Amino acid sequence: MSDNNLHIAVIGSGGGAMAAALKATERGATVTLIERGTIGGTCVNIGCVPSKILIRSAHIAHLRRESPFDGGLSHHVPEVNRPALLAQQQARVEELRDSKYESILDDNAAITVLKGEARFLDHRTIKVTLNDGGEQEVHFDKAFIGTGARPAEPPITGLAETPYLTSTTALELSHIPERLIVIGASVVALELSQAFARLGSKVTILARSRMLSQEDPAVGEAVEAAFRREGIDVLKQTWASEISHDDRLFTVRINAGTLQAEQLLVATGRTPNTENLNLDAIGVATERGAIRIDQQMQTTVPGIYAAGDCTDQPQFVYVAAAGGSRAAINMTGGDVSLDLSAMPAVIFTDPQVATVGLTEAEAEKQGFAVETRTLDLENVPRALVNFDTQGFIKMVAERESGRLLGVQAVTGEAGELIQTAVMAIRAGMTVQTIGDELFPYLTMVEGLKLCAQTFTKDVKQLSCCAG
């Protein structure tokens, strides 16, 4: 436990900042939390929560229109009342913001909240330009930066002069556009593309290289195939050179011609919110705006820590929260680190994409001699009874020992099975031990067992629930 006279300044109020503030007070410190905007940060307000609500409503609309059981169940084109869906979405956002952020801060006597813009004056002082007027200096013993990130604006001629959509404003749209062009082919772009297509938009995706270019190529190919089946246009090796808007339509000039649509969504990455903190002046190193931190979450200035999307960490809210909690422990006398060697990632397309550990290419680059197996979902009983066998599960193992190094899954509910793979990697399990484990029958996670068994068996020759 820390010295209870320790005073910590926390900049931000999202997942990382809240975790840091709460853990610090648990360990006896007092906290001044500084937030310039809405309490709760990206995830609850404009990211994870509203996007997953949109994606879920689009999934329901899709199933009402089309499902594998249409031969025996009636189907119809649903009427989409976007204002009603938006109201439902925002009500849940407000509910979670209150219960998980605002009420918790209000009830914690050790945390003082200041609403305003923070700027470091030196290694122990922050000036806050208050939203209600005036300024206030905050003197601290340690500080934590959790200011998150915002959608990036790519340098495309004319883009800045148009009312294009970002992930934030797309989630706030009160109508579904007839035609939507999406620039970007990574996580956010693909999740929102499919959601809007399922709610009625004619969507065209512009991918500079290929879909999900940071993943194993088979992952992007599987998602692309699923999107094409749903009528989403995917243009690979395509980039926008100029964009204009005439108060009615966007015109996008690409390397293969010209496209037009009522709305344009730009989802090409995120920019850390660090430019107003005066970090250079106090010696906090950044790279393209992202704060450099060590394994203990400390910046290049002793006593100043950071985590989350404003740093060089992977941009996931659970990474931010884990980093914030560990930073607080270290700020209050502890010594812990954040191990990201088995970090799960989920993309909420349909089918979902879930990964952990190393891809085949990454493992080979690190010097591993590897053996891999890919299991098509036609071999997974749960997928068969769902009449939904698009996708696969791939395992990467060390050749000599059989130790599991990574898993890539493109399946329905892939996000629900990946944590089992995380725990297997953490435990140093081999594909042999995974294949020998008990998995509940008729679950998607059983696909991990079956994929592991393919290293030594032909699963097509096994009975449906054979061990």
C-alpha positions in Angstrom: 0.0 0.0 0.0 1.1 3.5 -0.7 1.7 6.6 1.5 -1.8 7.9 1.9 -0.5 11.5 1.4 0.3 10.8 -2.2 -1.5 13.1 -4.6 -2.0 11.8 -8.2 -3.3 13.8 -11.2 -5.2 11.8 -13.8 -5.8 13.4 -17.2 -8.8 11.8 -18.9 -11.8 9.7 -17.7 -12.0 6.8 -20.1 -11.1 3.2 -19.4 -7.4 3.7 -18.6 -7.9 6.9 -16.6 -10.7 5.5 -14.5 -8.8 2.3 -13.8 -5.8 4.4 -12.7 -7.9 6.7 -10.5 -9.8 3.9 -8.8 -6.7 1.7 -8.2 -4.7 4.7 -6.9 -7.4 5.5 -4.3 -7.7 1.9 -3.3 -4.0 2.1 -2.4 -4.5 5.2 -0.3 -3.7 8.1 -2.7 -5.9 11.1 -3.4 -6.7 11.9 -7.0 -7.6 14.9 -9.1 -9.1 13.8 -12.3 -9.2 16.3 -15.2 -11.6 15.8 -18.1 -12.2 18.4 -20.9 -15.2 16.7 -22.4 -17.8 14.0 -21.6 -17.0 11.7 -18.6 -16.3 8.2 -19.7 -14.0 8.6 -22.7 -14.4 6.9 -26.1 -15.6 3.3 -25.3 -18.9 4.0 -23.5 -19.7 7.2 -25.3 -18.7 7.0 -28.9 -16.9 3.7 -29.4 -17.4 0.1 -28.1 -20.9 0.5 -26.6 -22.8 2.4 -29.3 -21.1 0.6 -32.1 -21.9 -2.9 -30.8 -25.5 -1.8 -30.3 -25.6 -0.7 -33.9 -24.0 -3.9 -35.1 -26.4 -6.0 -33.1 -29.5 -4.2 -34.4 -28.1 -4.7 -37.9 -27.6 -8.4 -37.3 -31.2 -8.8 -36.2 -32.4 -6.9 -39.3 -30.2 -9.2 -41.5 -31.7 -12.4 -39.9 -35.2 -11.1 -40.4 -34.4 -10.5 -44.1 -32.3 -13.7 -44.6 -31.2 -16.7 -42.6 -30.2 -20.3 -43.2 -33.7 -21.4 -42.1 -35.8 -19.5 -44.6 -37.1 -22.7 -46.1 -39.1 -23.3 -42.9 -39.4 -19.9 -41.4 -41.0 -16.8 -42.9 -38.8 -13.9 -43.7 -39.4 -10.3 -44.7 -37.5 -7.0 -45.3 -37.7 -5.2 -42.0 -38.7 -1.5 -41.8 -35.8 0.4 -40.2 -36.7 3.2 -37.9 -33.3 4.7 -37.4 -34.4 7.5 -35.1 -35.9 4.9 -32.7 -32.8 2.7 -32.9 -30.6 5.8 -32.2 -32.7 6.7 -29.2 -32.5 3.2 -27.8 -28.7 3.2 -28.4 -28.1 6.6 -26.7 -30.3 5.7 -23.7 -28.1 2.7 -23.0 -25.0 4.8 -23.5 -26.2 7.3 -20.9 -27.2 4.5 -18.5 -23.8 2.9 -18.6 -22.0 6.3 -18.5 -23.9 7.1 -15.3 -23.5 3.7 -13.6 -19.9 2.9 -14.6 -18.3 6.4 -14.6 -20.2 9.4 -13.2 -21.8 7.8 -10.2 -18.6 6.0 -9.2 -16.7 9.3 -9.4 -19.4 11.1 -7.4 -19.3 8.5 -4.7 -15.5 8.4 -4.2 -14.5 11.1 -1.7 -10.8 10.6 -2.6 -11.3 11.8 -6.2 -11.9 15.4 -7.2 -13.1 16.0 -10.7 -12.1 19.1 -12.7 -13.7 19.9 -16.0 -11.3 21.5 -18.3 -8.2 21.3 -20.6 -5.0 20.1 -18.9 -1.5 21.4 -19.8 1.8 20.5 -18.1 3.7 23.5 -16.7 6.5 21.3 -15.3 7.1 17.8 -13.9 4.9 18.5 -10.9 2.4 21.1 -12.0 -0.6 21.1 -14.4 -2.6 24.1 -15.5 -6.3 23.5 -16.1 -8.2 25.9 -18.3 -11.6 25.3 -16.8 -14.6 24.8 -19.0 -16.7 27.2 -16.9 -14.0 29.9 -17.1 -10.8 30.7 -15.3 -7.7 28.6 -14.6 -6.5 26.3 -11.8 -3.1 24.9 -11.1 -2.9 21.3 -9.9 0.3 20.3 -8.0 0.9 16.5 -8.0 3.4 13.9 -6.8 2.7 11.6 -9.8 0.6 12.0 -12.9 -1.2 9.7 -15.3 -2.2 10.5 -18.9 -5.1 8.7 -20.3 -6.4 11.1 -23.0 -7.3 8.6 -25.6 -7.4 9.2 -29.4 -9.7 10.5 -32.1 -10.4 9.5 -35.7 -7.5 10.5 -38.0 -8.0 12.6 -41.1 -6.0 11.3 -44.0 -4.3 13.9 -46.3 -6.7 13.6 -49.3 -7.3 16.6 -51.4 -10.6 18.3 -50.6 -11.5 16.0 -47.7 -11.2 18.6 -44.9 -13.7 20.9 -46.7 -16.4 18.2 -46.8 -18.9 17.0 -44.1 -17.6 13.5 -44.2 -18.4 11.0 -41.4 -16.0 9.6 -38.8 -16.8 6.6 -36.6 -18.2 9.1 -34.1 -20.6 10.9 -36.3 -21.6 7.8 -38.2 -22.9 6.3 -34.9 -25.0 9.5 -34.4 -26.6 9.4 -37.9 -30.4 9.7 -37.6 -31.0 8.1 -41.0 -29.5 5.3 -43.1 -28.0 6.6 -46.3 -29.0 5.1 -49.6 -25.3 4.9 -50.7 -22.2 4.9 -48.5 -18.6 5.0 -49.5 -16.1 3.8 -46.8 -12.4 4.7 -47.0 -10.5 2.2 -44.9 -10.5 -1.6 -44.6 -9.5 -2.3 -41.0 -11.6 -2.9 -37.8 -13.8 0.1 -37.5 -14.3 0.5 -41.3 -15.5 -3.1 -41.7 -17.7 -3.3 -38.6 -19.6 -0.1 -39.6 -19.7 -1.0 -43.3 -21.5 -4.3 -42.6 -23.8 -2.7 -40.1 -24.9 0.0 -42.5 -25.3 -2.4 -45.4 -27.5 -4.6 -43.3 -29.6 -1.7 -42.3 -30.2 -0.7 -45.9 -27.2 1.2 -47.4 -25.5 0.2 -50.6 -21.9 0.2 -49.3 -18.6 0.4 -51.2 -15.3 -0.2 -49.4 -12.1 1.3 -50.6 -9.1 -0.8 -49.4 -5.7 0.7 -50.1 -4.2 -2.8 -50.2 -6.5 -5.6 -48.9 -9.0 -6.1 -46.2 -7.5 -6.4 -42.7 -4.0 -6.1 -44.1 -2.4 -6.5 -40.6 -3.9 -10.0 -40.2 -3.1 -13.4 -41.7 -4.2 -13.0 -45.4 -6.8 -15.8 -45.0 -8.6 -13.8 -42.4 -9.2 -10.8 -44.8 -10.1 -13.2 -47.6 -12.8 -14.9 -45.5 -14.3 -11.6 -44.4 -14.2 -10.2 -47.9 -16.0 -13.3 -49.2 -18.7 -12.9 -46.6 -19.1 -9.2 -47.4 -19.4 -9.9 -51.1 -22.1 -12.5 -50.4 -24.1 -9.7 -48.7 -23.7 -7.4 -51.7 -21.0 -5.1 -50.2 -18.6 -3.9 -52.9 -15.0 -4.3 -52.0 -12.4 -2.4 -54.1 -8.9 -3.5 -53.3 -5.7 -1.7 -54.3 -7.9 1.4 -54.4 -7.2 4.8 -53.0 -8.9 8.2 -53.0 -7.0 11.1 -54.5 -9.6 13.9 -54.3 -13.0 14.4 -52.6 -15.7 17.0 -53.1 -19.2 17.6 -51.9 -22.0 19.6 -53.6 -24.5 19.8 -50.7 -26.1 16.6 -51.9 -23.5 14.0 -53.0 -19.9 13.2 -52.3 -17.7 12.7 -55.3 -14.6 10.5 -54.7 -12.0 10.4 -57.3 -10.1 7.1 -57.1 -7.3 5.5 -59.1 -9.8 3.6 -61.2 -12.4 6.3 -61.8 -15.0 8.2 -59.8 -17.6 7.2 -57.2 -20.6 9.1 -55.8 -22.6 8.6 -52.6 -24.8 10.4 -50.2 -22.4 9.8 -47.3 -18.7 9.2 -47.0 -17.2 7.4 -43.9 -13.5 7.8 -43.3 -12.1 5.2 -41.0 -8.3 5.0 -41.6 -7.0 5.0 -38.0 -6.8 7.1 -34.9 -4.7 10.0 -33.7 -3.6 10.3 -30.0 -5.0 13.3 -28.1 -1.7 14.6 -26.9 -0.9 17.8 -28.8 -2.3 20.2 -26.2 -0.5 18.7 -23.1 2.8 20.5 -23.6 4.7 17.1 -23.4 7.7 18.2 -25.4 8.5 21.0 -23.0 8.7 18.6 -20.0 10.5 15.8 -21.8 7.8 13.3 -22.4 8.8 11.5 -25.6 6.2 10.8 -28.3 6.2 9.2 -31.7 3.6 10.5 -34.2 1.8 11.8 -31.1 1.7 8.5 -29.3 3.4 8.6 -25.8 6.3 6.2 -25.4 6.0 4.1 -22.2 7.9 1.3 -20.7 6.6 -2.1 -19.3 5.7 -0.3 -16.0 3.6 2.2 -18.0 6.1 5.0 -17.1 6.9 7.7 -19.7 10.4 9.0 -20.3 9.8 11.4 -17.4 10.0 9.7 -14.0 6.7 10.0 -12.1 4.6 10.6 -15.2 2.7 7.5 -16.4 0.3 6.8 -19.3 -1.8 4.0 -20.9 -4.4 3.5 -23.5 -4.9 4.9 -27.0 -2.7 8.0 -26.4 0.3 5.7 -26.0 2.1 3.2 -28.2 0.0 0.3 -26.8 -2.6 -1.6 -28.9 -5.8 0.3 -29.0 -8.2 -1.8 -27.0 -10.1 -0.5 -24.0 -9.2 -3.6 -21.9 -5.5 -3.0 -22.6 -6.1 0.6 -21.5 -7.8 -0.4 -18.3 -5.2 -3.0 -17.5 -2.4 -0.5 -18.2 -4.1 2.2 -16.0 -4.5 -0.2 -13.1 -0.9 -1.3 -13.3 0.3 2.3 -13.6 -1.5 3.2 -10.4 0.1 0.3 -8.6 3.5 1.5 -9.8 2.8 5.1 -8.9 1.9 4.0 -5.4 5.0 2.0 -4.6 4.4 -1.2 -6.5 6.3 -2.8 -9.4 4.2 -4.6 -11.9 4.2 -4.8 -15.7 1.7 -5.5 -18.5 2.3 -8.6 -20.5 0.7 -8.4 -23.9 2.1 -11.6 -25.3 -1.3 -13.3 -25.2 -3.6 -10.4 -26.0 -7.0 -11.3 -27.5 -8.5 -9.1 -30.3 -12.0 -9.3 -31.7 -13.5 -7.8 -34.8 -17.3 -7.7 -34.6 -18.1 -8.4 -38.2 -20.2 -11.4 -39.2 -18.5 -13.8 -39.1 -16.5 -12.4 -36.2 -12.7 -12.4 -36.3 -10.8 -13.2 -33.1 -7.1 -13.6 -32.8 -4.4 -14.1 -30.1 -0.7 -14.7 -30.1 1.4 -15.0 -33.3 0.3 -15.5 -36.9 2.3 -18.0 -38.9 4.3 -15.2 -40.6 5.0 -13.5 -37.2 6.2 -16.7 -35.6 8.5 -17.5 -38.5 9.9 -13.9 -38.4 10.7 -14.4 -34.7 12.7 -17.5 -35.6 10.2 -20.2 -34.6 10.0 -23.4 -36.7 6.3 -23.8 -36.8 3.5 -26.2 -37.8 0.0 -25.0 -38.6 -3.4 -26.4 -39.1 -6.5 -24.8 -40.5 -9.9 -26.3 -39.7 -12.8 -25.4 -42.0 -16.1 -24.9 -40.1 -17.7 -27.8 -42.0 -15.9 -29.9 -39.4 -17.3 -28.1 -36.4 -20.7 -29.6 -35.3 -22.0 -26.3 -33.8 -21.4 -24.6 -37.2 -23.2 -27.5 -39.0 -26.3 -27.4 -36.9 -26.3 -23.6 -37.3 -26.2 -24.1 -41.1 -23.5 -21.5 -41.0 -20.1 -22.9 -42.0 -18.3 -19.9 -43.5 -14.9 -19.4 -41.9 -12.2 -21.3 -40.3 -10.0 -21.8 -37.2 -6.2 -21.7 -37.6 -3.6 -22.8 -35.0 0.1 -22.0 -35.1 2.3 -24.2 -33.0 6.0 -24.7 -32.3 7.0 -27.7 -34.4 9.2 -29.5 -32.0 7.3 -29.0 -28.7 3.8 -28.6 -30.1 3.4 -25.5 -27.9 0.5 -23.3 -29.0 1.8 -19.9 -30.3 -1.3 -18.4 -31.9 -4.9 -18.8 -33.0 -6.8 -17.0 -35.7 -10.5 -17.6 -35.9 -13.1 -16.4 -38.4 -16.4 -17.9 -37.1 -19.7 -17.0 -35.7 -19.1 -15.9 -32.1 -15.4 -16.1 -32.5 -15.0 -13.5 -29.7 -16.6 -16.0 -27.3 -14.1 -18.8 -28.0 -10.8 -16.8 -28.2 -10.3 -16.4 -24.4 -9.9 -20.2 -24.2 -7.0 -19.9 -26.6 -5.6 -17.0 -24.5 -5.6 -19.2 -21.4 -4.0 -22.1 -23.3 -1.2 -19.9 -24.5 -0.7 -18.4 -21.1 -0.4 -21.9 -19.6 2.1 -23.0 -22.3 -0.3 -25.8 -23.4 0.5 -27.9 -26.5 -1.8 -28.8 -29.2 -1.8 -32.4 -27.9 -3.0 -31.3 -24.4 -5.6 -29.1 -26.0 -6.9 -31.9 -28.2 -7.1 -34.2 -25.1 -9.1 -31.7 -23.0 -12.9 -31.9 -22.4 -14.8 -29.4 -24.5 -18.6 -29.1 -24.3 -20.3 -30.6 -27.4 -22.1 -28.4 -29.8 -20.2 -25.2 -28.9 -18.1 -23.1 -31.2 -15.2 -23.3 -28.7 -15.1 -27.1 -29.4 -13.6 -26.0 -32.7 -10.3 -25.3 -30.8 -10.2 -28.9 -29.7 -10.9 -30.2 -33.2 -8.3 -28.0 -34.8 -5.7 -29.1 -32.2 -6.6 -32.7 -33.0 -5.9 -32.2 -36.7 -2.2 -32.0 -35.9 -2.3 -35.8 -35.3 -5.6 -37.0 -36.6 -8.0 -36.8 -39.5 -11.0 -35.3 -37.8 -13.3 -36.3 -40.7 -12.8 -39.9 -39.4 -13.9 -39.2 -35.8 -17.4 -39.7 -34.5 -19.2 -36.4 -33.9 -18.2 -36.0 -30.2 -15.2 -38.3 -30.1 -12.4 -37.5 -27.7 
